[in-house]
Amino acid sequence: MTVSEPLALVSVAMAATCQGDFARAVSLLEETQRLCDGRGERWARAYSDYVLSIAQLGLGRLEEAERAARRSLEAEWRLREHAGTALALDQLAVIAALRGDGRRTARLQGAAMRLWTASGMHGPCQEGMSEPRTVAERTARQLLGDMAYDVAFAEGRAEDLDDAVAYALA
């Protein structure tokens, strides 16, 4: 197996999530994960966990979404894949916003922005991928107020990346 086979499945699953077919996406991602796990493919597995987190949120399964995002973050950080780590941090920030934790949302978004900047990007580039981030920020600002959000965001952005990942996984 080459990495192209599981990545093709992940792409189809991402398309399914964009169409709101979250159950199909989960099914495709479970197959992808079996392929990856059977052959020790870690990078595609990490990306599939990220997409699985999105699909699980679409199904209203917050706990499953958080577990998948954490698995993605752990693997992406171990691989030192900055863009993948930033995606996982942003996803965990969305989950924190849904839980009503504005400070955690802001800190995670700050850490993600540091990684986006380090990778030469300013956030997710695919159309539609920045909307959850924007909604999470808006929610956190409503919970905290602009000044407290900005302080927590700056803390996350300035934090040592190993510490930021440890915080996200705690």
DSSP file (Angstrom, degrees, kcal/mol; ACC not computed):
  #  RESIDUE AA STRUCTURE BP1 BP2  ACC     N-H-->O    O-->H-N    N-H-->O    O-->H-N    TCO  KAPPA ALPHA  PHI   PSI    X-CA   Y-CA   Z-CA
    1    1 A M              0   0    0      0, 0.0     2,-0.2     0, 0.0     0, 0.0   0.000 360.0 360.0 360.0 136.3    0.0    0.0    0.0
    2    2 A T    >   -     0   0    0      1,-0.1     3,-0.9    39,-0.0    39,-0.0  -0.633 360.0-107.1 -99.3 168.0    1.2    3.5   -0.8
    3    3 A V  T 3> S+     0   0    0      1,-0.2     4,-2.0    -2,-0.2     5,-0.2   0.714 111.6  74.8 -67.2 -18.7    0.1    6.5    1.2
    4    4 A S  H 3> S+     0   0    0      1,-0.2     4,-2.2     2,-0.2    -1,-0.2   0.850  88.0  58.6 -65.6 -33.8   -2.1    7.5   -1.8
    5    5 A E  H <> S+     0   0    0     -3,-0.9     4,-1.7     2,-0.2    -1,-0.2   0.965 111.3  37.8 -63.7 -53.5   -4.8    4.9   -1.1
    6    6 A P  H  > S+     0   0    0      0, 0.0     4,-2.5     0, 0.0    -1,-0.2   0.884 115.5  54.9 -66.8 -33.7   -5.7    6.1    2.4
    7    7 A L  H  X S+     0   0    0     -4,-2.0     4,-2.4     1,-0.2    -2,-0.2   0.872 105.2  53.2 -65.8 -34.5   -5.3    9.7    1.4
    8    8 A A  H  X S+     0   0    0     -4,-2.2     4,-2.1     2,-0.2    -1,-0.2   0.922 110.0  47.9 -63.1 -42.8   -7.8    9.2   -1.4
    9    9 A L  H  X S+     0   0    0     -4,-1.7     4,-2.5     1,-0.2    -2,-0.2   0.895 110.5  51.4 -64.3 -39.5  -10.2    7.7    1.1
   10   10 A V  H  X S+     0   0    0     -4,-2.5     4,-2.6     2,-0.2    -1,-0.2   0.901 108.6  52.2 -63.6 -40.0   -9.6   10.7    3.5
   11   11 A S  H  X S+     0   0    0     -4,-2.4     4,-2.2     2,-0.2    -2,-0.2   0.912 110.3  47.2 -62.8 -42.5  -10.3   13.1    0.6
   12   12 A V  H  X S+     0   0    0     -4,-2.1     4,-2.2     2,-0.2    -1,-0.2   0.905 112.2  50.9 -64.4 -40.8  -13.6   11.3   -0.2
   13   13 A A  H  X S+     0   0    0     -4,-2.5     4,-2.1     2,-0.2    -2,-0.2   0.893 108.7  51.2 -64.0 -39.8  -14.5   11.4    3.5
   14   14 A M  H  X S+     0   0    0     -4,-2.6     4,-2.2     2,-0.2    -1,-0.2   0.910 109.3  50.8 -64.2 -41.1  -13.7   15.1    3.7
   15   15 A A  H  X S+     0   0    0     -4,-2.2     4,-1.3     1,-0.2    -2,-0.2   0.905 108.4  52.8 -61.4 -40.1  -16.0   15.7    0.7
   16   16 A A  H  <>S+     0   0    0     -4,-2.2     5,-2.8     1,-0.2     4,-0.3   0.893 108.1  50.3 -62.8 -39.6  -18.7   13.7    2.5
   17   17 A T  H ><5S+     0   0    0     -4,-2.1     3,-1.4     1,-0.2    -1,-0.2   0.902 107.4  53.9 -65.3 -38.9  -18.3   16.0    5.5
   18   18 A C  H 3<5S+     0   0    0     -4,-2.2    -1,-0.2     1,-0.3    -2,-0.2   0.795 110.0  48.3 -64.4 -27.1  -18.6   19.1    3.3
   19   19 A Q  T 3<5S-     0   0    0     -4,-1.3    -1,-0.3    -5,-0.2    -2,-0.2   0.428 119.9-111.5 -90.7  -0.6  -21.9   17.6    2.0
   20   20 A G  T < 5S+     0   0    0     -3,-1.4     2,-1.4    -4,-0.3     3,-0.2   0.580  77.9 131.8  82.1   9.7  -23.2   16.9    5.5
   21   21 A D     >< +     0   0    0     -5,-2.8     4,-1.9     1,-0.2    -1,-0.1  -0.554  20.9 157.8 -93.6  70.6  -22.9   13.1    5.0
   22   22 A F  H  >  +     0   0    0     -2,-1.4     4,-2.6     1,-0.2    -1,-0.2   0.839  66.0  56.3 -67.9 -36.1  -21.1   12.6    8.3
   23   23 A A  H  > S+     0   0    0     -3,-0.2     4,-2.2     2,-0.2    -1,-0.2   0.917 108.9  47.5 -63.8 -42.5  -22.1    8.9    8.8
   24   24 A R  H  > S+     0   0    0      2,-0.2     4,-2.6     1,-0.2    -1,-0.2   0.912 110.7  52.7 -63.2 -41.4  -20.6    8.0    5.4
   25   25 A A  H  X S+     0   0    0     -4,-1.9     4,-2.6     1,-0.2    -2,-0.2   0.928 108.4  49.9 -60.0 -45.4  -17.4   10.0    6.3
   26   26 A V  H  X S+     0   0    0     -4,-2.6     4,-2.3     1,-0.2    -1,-0.2   0.920 110.7  50.3 -60.2 -43.6  -17.1    8.1    9.5
   27   27 A S  H  X S+     0   0    0     -4,-2.2     4,-1.7     1,-0.2    -1,-0.2   0.927 112.1  46.7 -60.4 -46.3  -17.4    4.8    7.7
   28   28 A L  H  X S+     0   0    0     -4,-2.6     4,-2.3     1,-0.2    -1,-0.2   0.890 112.6  50.4 -62.5 -40.0  -14.8    5.7    5.1
   29   29 A L  H  X S+     0   0    0     -4,-2.6     4,-2.6     2,-0.2    -1,-0.2   0.847 105.6  55.0 -71.3 -34.0  -12.4    6.9    7.8
   30   30 A E  H  X S+     0   0    0     -4,-2.3     4,-1.9     2,-0.2    -1,-0.2   0.905 110.2  47.3 -63.7 -39.6  -12.8    3.7    9.8
   31   31 A E  H  X S+     0   0    0     -4,-1.7     4,-2.2     2,-0.2    -2,-0.2   0.919 111.2  51.7 -64.8 -43.5  -11.7    1.8    6.7
   32   32 A T  H  X S+     0   0    0     -4,-2.3     4,-2.7     1,-0.2    -2,-0.2   0.916 108.9  50.6 -58.1 -44.3   -8.8    4.2    6.2
   33   33 A Q  H  X S+     0   0    0     -4,-2.6     4,-3.0     1,-0.2     5,-0.3   0.871 107.3  52.9 -66.6 -36.8   -7.7    3.7    9.8
   34   34 A R  H  X S+     0   0    0     -4,-1.9     4,-2.1     2,-0.2    -1,-0.2   0.924 111.3  47.5 -61.9 -43.1   -7.8   -0.1    9.4
   35   35 A L  H  X S+     0   0    0     -4,-2.2     4,-0.9     2,-0.2     6,-0.2   0.946 115.7  44.2 -61.5 -48.5   -5.6    0.3    6.3
   36   36 A C  H >X>S+     0   0    0     -4,-2.7     5,-2.1     1,-0.2     4,-0.9   0.930 114.1  48.3 -63.6 -46.9   -3.1    2.6    8.0
   37   37 A D  H 3<5S+     0   0    0     -4,-3.0     3,-0.4     1,-0.3    -1,-0.2   0.863 107.9  56.0 -64.6 -35.6   -3.0    0.6   11.2
   38   38 A G  H 3<5S+     0   0    0     -4,-2.1    -1,-0.3    -5,-0.3    -2,-0.2   0.729 119.5  31.3 -68.1 -21.3   -2.4   -2.6    9.4
   39   39 A R  H <<5S-     0   0    0     -4,-0.9    -1,-0.2    -3,-0.8    -2,-0.2   0.317 109.3-111.5-121.7   6.9    0.6   -1.1    7.6
   40   40 A G  T  <5 +     0   0    0     -4,-0.9     2,-0.8    -3,-0.4    -3,-0.2   0.753  56.6 160.2  72.2  23.6    2.0    1.3   10.2
   41   41 A E     >< +     0   0    0     -5,-2.1     4,-0.5    -6,-0.2    -1,-0.2  -0.712   7.9 170.9 -82.8 109.3    1.1    4.4    8.1
   42   42 A R  H  >  +     0   0    0     -2,-0.8     4,-2.3     2,-0.1    -1,-0.2   0.844  65.7  54.3 -91.6 -36.8    1.1    7.2   10.7
   43   43 A W  H  > S+     0   0    0      2,-0.2     4,-2.0     1,-0.2     5,-0.2   0.955 112.6  42.0 -68.3 -49.4    0.8   10.4    8.7
   44   44 A A  H  > S+     0   0    0      1,-0.2     4,-2.4     2,-0.2    -1,-0.2   0.872 113.6  55.1 -64.0 -35.6   -2.3    9.4    6.8
   45   45 A R  H  X S+     0   0    0     -4,-0.5     4,-2.2     2,-0.2    -1,-0.2   0.921 106.6  50.6 -62.4 -43.7   -3.8    8.0   10.0
   46   46 A A  H  X S+     0   0    0     -4,-2.3     4,-1.7     1,-0.2    -2,-0.2   0.905 111.4  47.6 -62.2 -41.3   -3.2   11.4   11.7
   47   47 A Y  H  X S+     0   0    0     -4,-2.0     4,-2.2     1,-0.2    -1,-0.2   0.886 110.0  52.9 -67.6 -37.5   -5.0   13.2    8.9
   48   48 A S  H  X S+     0   0    0     -4,-2.4     4,-2.6     1,-0.2    -2,-0.2   0.872 106.2  53.7 -66.1 -35.0   -7.8   10.7    9.0
   49   49 A D  H  X S+     0   0    0     -4,-2.2     4,-2.0     2,-0.2    -1,-0.2   0.890 107.3  51.9 -64.2 -38.5   -8.2   11.3   12.8
   50   50 A Y  H  X S+     0   0    0     -4,-1.7     4,-1.5     2,-0.2    -2,-0.2   0.950 113.0  43.2 -61.4 -49.2   -8.5   15.0   12.1
   51   51 A V  H  X S+     0   0    0     -4,-2.2     4,-2.4     1,-0.2    -2,-0.2   0.881 110.5  56.9 -66.1 -37.0  -11.2   14.5    9.5
   52   52 A L  H  X S+     0   0    0     -4,-2.6     4,-2.9     1,-0.2    -1,-0.2   0.888 102.8  55.3 -59.5 -38.9  -12.9   12.0   11.8
   53   53 A S  H  X S+     0   0    0     -4,-2.0     4,-2.1     2,-0.2    -1,-0.2   0.911 108.2  47.9 -60.7 -42.4  -13.1   14.7   14.5
   54   54 A I  H  X S+     0   0    0     -4,-1.5     4,-2.1     2,-0.2    -2,-0.2   0.933 113.4  47.4 -63.0 -46.1  -14.9   17.0   12.1
   55   55 A A  H  X S+     0   0    0     -4,-2.4     4,-1.3     1,-0.2    -2,-0.2   0.900 110.4  51.9 -63.9 -41.3  -17.4   14.2   11.1
   56   56 A Q  H  <>S+     0   0    0     -4,-2.9     5,-2.8     1,-0.2     3,-0.3   0.893 108.4  51.3 -64.5 -38.2  -18.0   13.2   14.7
   57   57 A L  H ><5S+     0   0    0     -4,-2.1     3,-1.8     1,-0.2    -1,-0.2   0.914 105.5  56.5 -62.0 -40.7  -18.8   16.8   15.5
   58   58 A G  H 3<5S+     0   0    0     -4,-2.1    -1,-0.2     1,-0.3    -2,-0.2   0.807 107.3  48.7 -60.0 -29.1  -21.2   16.8   12.6
   59   59 A L  T 3<5S-     0   0    0     -4,-1.3    -1,-0.3    -3,-0.3    -2,-0.2   0.414 120.5-111.3 -88.5   0.3  -23.0   13.9   14.2
   60   60 A G  T < 5S+     0   0    0     -3,-1.8     2,-1.1    -4,-0.2    -3,-0.2   0.695  73.8 137.9  78.7  19.0  -23.1   15.7   17.6
   61   61 A R     >< +     0   0    0     -5,-2.8     4,-2.4     1,-0.2     5,-0.2  -0.691  20.6 169.4-100.6  81.1  -20.6   13.3   19.2
   62   62 A L  H  > S+     0   0    0     -2,-1.1     4,-2.5     1,-0.2    -1,-0.2   0.897  73.6  50.1 -62.6 -44.8  -18.4   15.7   21.1
   63   63 A E  H  > S+     0   0    0      2,-0.2     4,-2.4     1,-0.2    -1,-0.2   0.933 113.3  45.7 -62.4 -46.3  -16.4   13.1   23.1
   64   64 A E  H  > S+     0   0    0      1,-0.2     4,-2.3     2,-0.2    -1,-0.2   0.888 112.2  52.7 -63.8 -38.8  -15.6   11.1   20.0
   65   65 A A  H  X S+     0   0    0     -4,-2.4     4,-2.3     1,-0.2    -1,-0.2   0.913 109.7  48.3 -62.5 -42.4  -14.6   14.2   18.2
   66   66 A E  H  X S+     0   0    0     -4,-2.5     4,-2.4     2,-0.2    -2,-0.2   0.918 110.4  50.8 -66.4 -42.8  -12.3   15.3   21.0
   67   67 A R  H  X S+     0   0    0     -4,-2.4     4,-2.3     1,-0.2    -2,-0.2   0.924 111.9  47.7 -60.2 -43.9  -10.6   11.8   21.2
   68   68 A A  H  X S+     0   0    0     -4,-2.3     4,-2.3     1,-0.2    -1,-0.2   0.913 111.6  49.7 -64.8 -42.3  -10.0   11.9   17.4
   69   69 A A  H  X S+     0   0    0     -4,-2.3     4,-2.6     1,-0.2    -1,-0.2   0.890 110.7  50.5 -64.2 -38.8   -8.6   15.4   17.5
   70   70 A R  H  X S+     0   0    0     -4,-2.4     4,-2.8     2,-0.2    -1,-0.2   0.912 109.5  50.2 -65.7 -42.3   -6.3   14.5   20.3
   71   71 A R  H  X S+     0   0    0     -4,-2.3     4,-2.2     2,-0.2     5,-0.2   0.919 112.0  48.9 -60.9 -42.2   -5.0   11.4   18.5
   72   72 A S  H  X S+     0   0    0     -4,-2.3     4,-3.0     2,-0.2     5,-0.3   0.939 111.7  48.5 -61.7 -47.3   -4.4   13.6   15.4
   73   73 A L  H  X S+     0   0    0     -4,-2.6     4,-2.7     1,-0.2     5,-0.3   0.931 110.3  51.0 -59.9 -47.3   -2.5   16.2   17.5
   74   74 A E  H  X S+     0   0    0     -4,-2.8     4,-2.0     1,-0.2    -1,-0.2   0.933 116.0  41.1 -56.7 -47.7   -0.3   13.6   19.2
   75   75 A A  H  X S+     0   0    0     -4,-2.2     4,-2.1    -5,-0.2    -2,-0.2   0.926 114.9  49.8 -69.2 -45.2    0.7   12.0   15.9
   76   76 A E  H  <>S+     0   0    0     -4,-3.0     5,-2.7    -5,-0.2     4,-0.5   0.903 113.1  46.8 -62.8 -40.4    1.2   15.2   14.0
   77   77 A W  H ><5S+     0   0    0     -4,-2.7     3,-0.9    -5,-0.3    -1,-0.2   0.903 109.5  53.6 -69.7 -39.2    3.3   16.7   16.7
   78   78 A R  H 3<5S+     0   0    0     -4,-2.0    -1,-0.2    -5,-0.3    -2,-0.2   0.881 112.7  44.7 -59.7 -37.1    5.4   13.5   17.0
   79   79 A L  T 3<5S-     0   0    0     -4,-2.1    -1,-0.3    -5,-0.1    -2,-0.2   0.541 110.6-127.4 -81.6  -7.3    6.0   13.8   13.2
   80   80 A R  T < 5 +     0   0    0     -3,-0.9     2,-1.0    -4,-0.5    -3,-0.2   0.860  51.2 160.2  57.8  38.9    6.7   17.5   13.6
   81   81 A E     >< -     0   0    0     -5,-2.7     4,-2.4     1,-0.2    -1,-0.2  -0.800  21.5-169.5 -90.7  99.5    4.1   18.2   10.9
   82   82 A H  H  > S+     0   0    0     -2,-1.0     4,-2.6     1,-0.2     5,-0.2   0.900  80.4  47.7 -64.8 -45.1    3.3   21.9   11.6
   83   83 A A  H  > S+     0   0    0      1,-0.2     4,-2.4     2,-0.2    -1,-0.2   0.929 115.0  46.6 -64.2 -43.1    0.3   22.3    9.4
   84   84 A G  H  > S+     0   0    0      2,-0.2     4,-2.2     1,-0.2    -1,-0.2   0.879 112.2  50.7 -65.0 -38.3   -1.3   19.1   10.7
   85   85 A T  H  X S+     0   0    0     -4,-2.4     4,-2.5    -9,-0.2    -1,-0.2   0.916 110.1  50.1 -64.3 -42.7   -0.6   20.1   14.3
   86   86 A A  H  X S+     0   0    0     -4,-2.6     4,-2.7     2,-0.2    -2,-0.2   0.904 109.3  51.5 -63.3 -41.5   -2.1   23.5   13.7
   87   87 A L  H  X S+     0   0    0     -4,-2.4     4,-2.3     1,-0.2    -1,-0.2   0.933 111.5  47.2 -59.7 -45.3   -5.3   21.9   12.2
   88   88 A A  H  X S+     0   0    0     -4,-2.2     4,-2.4     2,-0.2    -2,-0.2   0.897 111.8  50.2 -65.7 -40.2   -5.6   19.6   15.2
   89   89 A L  H  X S+     0   0    0     -4,-2.5     4,-2.0     2,-0.2    -1,-0.2   0.923 110.9  49.4 -62.4 -43.7   -5.1   22.6   17.6
   90   90 A D  H  X S+     0   0    0     -4,-2.7     4,-2.0     2,-0.2    -2,-0.2   0.897 110.4  50.8 -61.9 -39.7   -7.7   24.6   15.8
   91   91 A Q  H  X S+     0   0    0     -4,-2.3     4,-2.1     1,-0.2    -2,-0.2   0.911 109.6  49.5 -65.0 -41.9  -10.1   21.6   16.0
   92   92 A L  H  X S+     0   0    0     -4,-2.4     4,-2.2     1,-0.2    -1,-0.2   0.835 108.2  55.0 -65.6 -31.1   -9.5   21.3   19.7
   93   93 A A  H  X S+     0   0    0     -4,-2.0     4,-2.3     2,-0.2    -2,-0.2   0.900 106.0  51.3 -66.6 -40.4  -10.2   25.0   20.0
   94   94 A V  H  X S+     0   0    0     -4,-2.0     4,-2.2     2,-0.2    -2,-0.2   0.926 110.9  48.5 -60.4 -44.3  -13.6   24.5   18.3
   95   95 A I  H  X S+     0   0    0     -4,-2.1     4,-1.5     1,-0.2    -2,-0.2   0.892 109.4  52.3 -64.3 -40.1  -14.4   21.8   20.7
   96   96 A A  H  <>S+     0   0    0     -4,-2.2     5,-2.7     1,-0.2     4,-0.4   0.897 108.5  51.2 -62.7 -39.5  -13.4   24.0   23.7
   97   97 A A  H ><5S+     0   0    0     -4,-2.3     3,-1.4     1,-0.2    -2,-0.2   0.913 107.5  52.4 -64.0 -41.6  -15.7   26.7   22.4
   98   98 A L  H 3<5S+     0   0    0     -4,-2.2    -1,-0.2     1,-0.3    -2,-0.2   0.805 108.0  52.3 -63.7 -28.2  -18.6   24.2   22.1
   99   99 A R  T 3<5S-     0   0    0     -4,-1.5    -1,-0.3    -5,-0.2    -2,-0.2   0.518 120.0-112.6 -83.7  -5.5  -17.8   23.3   25.8
  100  100 A G  T < 5S+     0   0    0     -3,-1.4     2,-0.9    -4,-0.4    -3,-0.2   0.719  72.8 136.7  83.1  21.5  -18.0   27.0   26.7
  101  101 A D     >< +     0   0    0     -5,-2.7     4,-2.1     1,-0.2    -1,-0.2  -0.751  21.8 171.4-105.0  86.1  -14.3   27.3   27.6
  102  102 A G  H  > S+     0   0    0     -2,-0.9     4,-2.5     1,-0.2    -1,-0.2   0.866  74.5  53.2 -64.1 -39.4  -13.4   30.6   26.1
  103  103 A R  H  > S+     0   0    0      2,-0.2     4,-2.5     1,-0.2    -1,-0.2   0.930 110.7  46.5 -64.5 -44.7   -9.9   30.9   27.6
  104  104 A R  H  > S+     0   0    0      2,-0.2     4,-2.6     1,-0.2     5,-0.3   0.909 111.4  53.2 -63.4 -41.5   -8.9   27.4   26.4
  105  105 A T  H  X S+     0   0    0     -4,-2.1     4,-2.5     1,-0.2    -2,-0.2   0.948 111.0  45.8 -56.2 -50.5  -10.3   28.3   22.9
  106  106 A A  H  X S+     0   0    0     -4,-2.5     4,-2.3     2,-0.2    -2,-0.2   0.910 113.0  49.0 -63.5 -43.8   -8.2   31.5   22.7
  107  107 A R  H  X S+     0   0    0     -4,-2.5     4,-2.3     2,-0.2    -1,-0.2   0.923 113.0  47.3 -62.8 -43.9   -5.0   29.8   24.0
  108  108 A L  H  X S+     0   0    0     -4,-2.6     4,-2.5     1,-0.2    -1,-0.2   0.898 111.7  50.6 -65.8 -39.3   -5.3   26.9   21.5
  109  109 A Q  H  X S+     0   0    0     -4,-2.5     4,-2.4    -5,-0.3    -1,-0.2   0.879 109.2  52.1 -65.6 -36.3   -6.1   29.3   18.7
  110  110 A G  H  X S+     0   0    0     -4,-2.3     4,-1.8     2,-0.2    -2,-0.2   0.925 111.0  46.4 -63.7 -44.2   -3.0   31.4   19.6
  111  111 A A  H  X S+     0   0    0     -4,-2.3     4,-1.7     1,-0.2    -2,-0.2   0.903 112.5  50.9 -64.7 -40.9   -0.8   28.3   19.6
  112  112 A A  H  X S+     0   0    0     -4,-2.5     4,-2.8     1,-0.2    -2,-0.2   0.915 107.8  52.8 -62.5 -42.2   -2.3   27.2   16.2
  113  113 A M  H  X S+     0   0    0     -4,-2.4     4,-2.7     1,-0.2    -1,-0.2   0.880 104.8  55.6 -63.1 -36.9   -1.6   30.7   14.7
  114  114 A R  H  X S+     0   0    0     -4,-1.8     4,-2.3     1,-0.2    -1,-0.2   0.921 111.3  44.3 -59.4 -42.8    2.0   30.4   15.8
  115  115 A L  H  X S+     0   0    0     -4,-1.7     4,-1.9     2,-0.2     6,-0.2   0.895 110.9  53.1 -69.7 -40.3    2.3   27.2   13.9
  116  116 A W  H  <>S+     0   0    0     -4,-2.8     5,-2.9     1,-0.2     4,-0.2   0.935 112.1  46.2 -58.7 -44.1    0.4   28.5   10.9
  117  117 A T  H ><5S+     0   0    0     -4,-2.7     3,-1.5     1,-0.2    -2,-0.2   0.912 110.3  52.8 -64.5 -42.7    2.8   31.5   10.8
  118  118 A A  H 3<5S+     0   0    0     -4,-2.3    -1,-0.2     1,-0.3    -2,-0.2   0.813 108.5  51.2 -62.6 -30.1    5.8   29.2   11.2
  119  119 A S  T 3<5S-     0   0    0     -4,-1.9    -1,-0.3     2,-0.2    -2,-0.2   0.424 122.0-108.1 -88.4   2.5    4.6   27.1    8.2
  120  120 A G  T < 5S+     0   0    0     -3,-1.5     2,-0.3     1,-0.3    -3,-0.2   0.615  86.5 103.3  84.7  12.5    4.3   30.3    6.1
  121  121 A M      < -     0   0    0     -5,-2.9    -1,-0.3    -6,-0.2    -2,-0.2  -0.748  65.0-142.1-121.0 169.8    0.5   30.2    6.2
  122  122 A H  S    S-     0   0    0      1,-0.4    -5,-0.1    -2,-0.3    -6,-0.1   0.164  73.3 -49.1-117.7  17.5   -2.1   32.3    8.1
  123  123 A G  S    S-     0   0    0     -7,-0.2    -1,-0.4    -8,-0.1     7,-0.1  -0.809  95.3 -19.7 140.7-179.6   -4.6   29.5    8.7
  124  124 A P        -     0   0    0      0, 0.0     6,-0.1     0, 0.0     4,-0.1  -0.299  50.7-162.3 -57.3 134.3   -6.4   26.7    6.8
  125  125 A C        +     0   0    0      4,-0.1     2,-0.2     2,-0.1     3,-0.1   0.646  56.5  99.7 -98.1 -16.1   -6.4   27.5    3.2
  126  126 A Q  S >  S-     0   0    0      1,-0.1     3,-2.1     2,-0.1     4,-0.5  -0.519  86.4-100.9 -74.7 137.8   -9.2   25.2    2.0
  127  127 A E  T 3  S+     0   0    0      1,-0.3    -1,-0.1    -2,-0.2    -2,-0.1  -0.294 107.0  17.0 -56.6 133.8  -12.5   27.0    1.4
  128  128 A G  T 3  S+     0   0    0     -4,-0.1     3,-0.3    -3,-0.1    -1,-0.3   0.172  99.3  96.7  90.6 -18.2  -14.9   26.4    4.4
  129  129 A M  S <  S+     0   0    0     -3,-2.1     4,-0.5     1,-0.2    -2,-0.1   0.739  80.0  53.9 -78.6 -20.5  -12.2   25.2    6.7
  130  130 A S  S  > S+     0   0    0     -4,-0.5     4,-2.3     1,-0.2    -1,-0.2   0.668  88.7  79.8 -86.3 -14.9  -11.7   28.6    8.4
  131  131 A E  H  > S+     0   0    0     -3,-0.3     4,-2.7     1,-0.2     5,-0.2   0.925  91.2  48.9 -60.3 -47.5  -15.4   29.0    9.3
  132  132 A P  H  > S+     0   0    0      0, 0.0     4,-2.5     0, 0.0    -1,-0.2   0.894 111.8  51.7 -59.5 -36.4  -15.3   26.8   12.4
  133  133 A R  H  > S+     0   0    0     -4,-0.5     4,-2.3     2,-0.2    -2,-0.2   0.915 110.4  47.5 -62.6 -44.0  -12.3   28.7   13.6
  134  134 A T  H  X S+     0   0    0     -4,-2.3     4,-2.5     2,-0.2    -1,-0.2   0.910 112.6  48.4 -65.2 -43.4  -14.0   32.0   13.1
  135  135 A V  H  X S+     0   0    0     -4,-2.7     4,-2.6     2,-0.2    -2,-0.2   0.903 110.8  51.7 -64.0 -41.3  -17.1   30.8   14.9
  136  136 A A  H  X S+     0   0    0     -4,-2.5     4,-2.6    -5,-0.2    -2,-0.2   0.911 110.7  48.3 -62.2 -42.1  -15.0   29.4   17.8
  137  137 A E  H  X S+     0   0    0     -4,-2.3     4,-2.8     2,-0.2     5,-0.2   0.938 111.2  49.8 -63.5 -45.6  -13.2   32.8   18.1
  138  138 A R  H  X S+     0   0    0     -4,-2.5     4,-2.1     1,-0.2    -2,-0.2   0.915 112.2  48.4 -58.7 -43.4  -16.5   34.7   18.1
  139  139 A T  H  X S+     0   0    0     -4,-2.6     4,-2.1     2,-0.2    -1,-0.2   0.927 112.1  48.5 -62.4 -45.9  -17.9   32.3   20.8
  140  140 A A  H  X S+     0   0    0     -4,-2.6     4,-2.7     1,-0.2     5,-0.4   0.894 110.2  51.4 -64.0 -39.7  -14.7   32.8   22.9
  141  141 A R  H  X S+     0   0    0     -4,-2.8     4,-2.7     1,-0.2    -1,-0.2   0.886 109.9  50.2 -64.4 -37.9  -14.9   36.5   22.6
  142  142 A Q  H  < S+     0   0    0     -4,-2.1    -1,-0.2    -5,-0.2    -2,-0.2   0.888 114.6  44.7 -66.0 -37.8  -18.5   36.5   23.7
  143  143 A L  H  < S+     0   0    0     -4,-2.1    -2,-0.2    -5,-0.2    -1,-0.2   0.889 130.9  20.3 -71.4 -40.1  -17.6   34.4   26.7
  144  144 A L  H  < S-     0   0    0     -4,-2.7     4,-0.3    -5,-0.2    -3,-0.2   0.757 103.1-116.0-102.0 -29.8  -14.5   36.3   27.7
  145  145 A G     X  -     0   0    0     -4,-2.7     4,-2.2    -5,-0.4     5,-0.2  -0.103  38.7 -80.6  92.6 155.3  -14.7   39.8   26.2
  146  146 A D  H  > S+     0   0    0      1,-0.2     4,-2.7     2,-0.2     5,-0.2   0.894 126.3  50.7 -61.2 -43.8  -12.3   41.0   23.6
  147  147 A M  H  > S+     0   0    0      1,-0.2     4,-2.2     2,-0.2    -1,-0.2   0.939 113.0  44.3 -64.0 -47.3   -9.5   42.0   26.0
  148  148 A A  H  > S+     0   0    0     -4,-0.3     4,-2.4     2,-0.2    -1,-0.2   0.879 113.5  52.1 -65.6 -37.0   -9.4   38.7   27.9
  149  149 A Y  H  X S+     0   0    0     -4,-2.2     4,-2.9     2,-0.2     5,-0.2   0.956 109.9  48.7 -61.0 -48.6   -9.6   36.8   24.6
  150  150 A D  H  X S+     0   0    0     -4,-2.7     4,-2.4     1,-0.2    -2,-0.2   0.875 111.3  50.2 -60.9 -38.4   -6.7   38.8   23.2
  151  151 A V  H  X S+     0   0    0     -4,-2.2     4,-2.1     2,-0.2    -1,-0.2   0.944 113.8  44.1 -64.4 -48.2   -4.6   38.2   26.3
  152  152 A A  H  X S+     0   0    0     -4,-2.4     4,-2.3     2,-0.2    -2,-0.2   0.886 113.0  51.7 -65.8 -39.0   -5.3   34.4   26.3
  153  153 A F  H  X S+     0   0    0     -4,-2.9     4,-2.4     1,-0.2    -1,-0.2   0.930 109.9  49.5 -61.1 -46.0   -4.6   34.2   22.5
  154  154 A A  H  X S+     0   0    0     -4,-2.4     4,-2.0    -5,-0.2    -2,-0.2   0.874 108.7  53.4 -62.2 -37.9   -1.3   36.1   23.0
  155  155 A E  H  X S+     0   0    0     -4,-2.1     4,-1.3     2,-0.2    -1,-0.2   0.940 111.0  46.1 -61.1 -46.9   -0.4   33.6   25.8
  156  156 A G  H  < S+     0   0    0     -4,-2.3    -2,-0.2     1,-0.2    -1,-0.2   0.887 112.7  49.9 -62.9 -39.6   -1.0   30.7   23.5
  157  157 A R  H  < S+     0   0    0     -4,-2.4    -1,-0.2     1,-0.2    -2,-0.2   0.839 115.1  43.4 -69.2 -32.7    0.9   32.3   20.6
  158  158 A A  H  < S+     0   0    0     -4,-2.0    -1,-0.2    -5,-0.2    -2,-0.2   0.638  91.5 109.1 -86.6 -15.2    3.9   33.0   22.9
  159  159 A E  S  < S-     0   0    0     -4,-1.3     5,-0.0    -5,-0.2     2,-0.0  -0.276  83.3 -97.6 -67.4 144.6    3.9   29.6   24.6
  160  160 A D     >  -     0   0    0      1,-0.1     4,-2.6     4,-0.1     5,-0.2  -0.380  35.8-126.7 -54.1 135.5    6.7   27.0   23.9
  161  161 A L  H  > S+     0   0    0      1,-0.2     4,-2.5     2,-0.2     5,-0.2   0.857 108.2  53.5 -64.5 -36.0    5.2   24.7   21.4
  162  162 A D  H  > S+     0   0    0      1,-0.2     4,-2.2     2,-0.2    -1,-0.2   0.915 112.6  45.8 -61.5 -40.8    5.9   21.5   23.4
  163  163 A D  H  > S+     0   0    0      2,-0.2     4,-2.6     1,-0.2    -2,-0.2   0.885 110.6  53.2 -67.9 -38.8    4.1   23.2   26.3
  164  164 A A  H  X S+     0   0    0     -4,-2.6     4,-2.3     2,-0.2    -2,-0.2   0.906 110.6  46.5 -63.4 -41.6    1.2   24.3   24.1
  165  165 A V  H  X S+     0   0    0     -4,-2.5     4,-1.9     2,-0.2    -1,-0.2   0.913 111.5  51.5 -67.3 -41.8    0.7   20.7   22.8
  166  166 A A  H  X S+     0   0    0     -4,-2.2     4,-0.9    -5,-0.2    -2,-0.2   0.915 110.4  49.7 -60.6 -41.8    0.9   19.4   26.3
  167  167 A Y  H >< S+     0   0    0     -4,-2.6     3,-0.7     1,-0.2    -2,-0.2   0.922 109.7  51.1 -60.7 -45.0   -1.8   21.9   27.3
  168  168 A A  H 3< S+     0   0    0     -4,-2.3    -1,-0.2     1,-0.2    -2,-0.2   0.828 112.7  46.0 -63.4 -31.9   -4.0   20.9   24.4
  169  169 A L  H 3<        0   0    0     -4,-1.9    -1,-0.2     1,-0.2    -2,-0.2   0.589 360.0 360.0 -87.3 -11.4   -3.7   17.2   25.4
  170  170 A A    <<        0   0    0     -4,-0.9    -1,-0.2    -3,-0.7    -2,-0.2   0.477 360.0 360.0 -75.7 360.0   -4.4   17.8   29.1
